[in-house]
Amino acid sequence: MITDLLSVAALVGSGIVAGVLFAVSLSVLPALFAMPADRYVYTHQLVGRRWDPTMPILVLSSVIVDVVLAVLTRAEPAVLFATAAVLLLGVSVVSHFCNVPINRAVKSLDPDEVPPDWRDPRPLWRRWHLLRTVLAVLGVTVNAVAVVLG
């Protein structure tokens, strides 16, 4: 019974993470790239207000649920839950060490006074974001396979 509930939690958590990151890739990033620097800085700051505190909790909670499932389930699903945990941990590592430092730099800017020699972080941020999106989609996929096999 508890593994069934945790399996639902693993799918919901990893599914939300993958869905949010995919939506950002598909919709938000093209819009941010189309903006002039001042609008981009303002919008990036605005969008990050809710995501920055929420996503780490969601990602790391999903990792914990996957680890617990890896311990509680039998052989094949256990390996898959452990794999999903590693993939989602990869999302967290990429976010923490790559995207978050860029977010902090953008948050420190005044949108009305973007320096003329400003180095646009959007291409680098997008590369890291696409990596974590792939990791998240793989994570939810592996979780789904584990649940089906469980």
PyMOL commands that set and color helices and strands:
alter all, ss='L'
color gray80, all
select helices_A, chain A and resi 2-33+37-72+75-107+111-113+122-149
alter helices_A, ss='H'
color red, helices_A
deselect
rebuild
show_as cartoon
